[in-house]
Amino acid sequence: MSTAYVVVTVLGAVMAGFSAGAVHFRAAWVVEPLADYGVPRAWWPRLAAAKAAGAAGLLAGPVVPVIGILAAAGLVLYFTGAVITIVRARWFSHIPFPLLYAAPALASLALAG
């Protein structure tokens, strides 16, 4: 296990955890765009839980590699779905935000092997 893998994985976990907390605590700068994209409010707690689970899984990755790999893959899929949602809502200027959060998860996935 390399230092780069650990650093990228912890960074990804912190970022995903922060994002989960922002949705869970209904930070206006996060939930207002969700509403604008047409994401139902009933989904928000599950979306926050999915990101929190991904963050926890990334942190478990250095100890149990298969969990880290699955968590990183799940977060990459989650943020790919976020990009698709933004594109469907035609808010093209918001595309970089989920990509920024997906980058460390994708890097963690690449470095895990």
Secondary structure, DSSP 8 states (H G I E B T S, - for coil): --HHHHHHHHHHHHHHHHHHHHHHTT-HHHHHHHHHHT--GGGHHHHHHHHHHHHHHHHHTTTSHHHHHHHHHHHHHHHHHHHHHHHHTT-GGGTHHHHHHHHHHHHHHHHH-
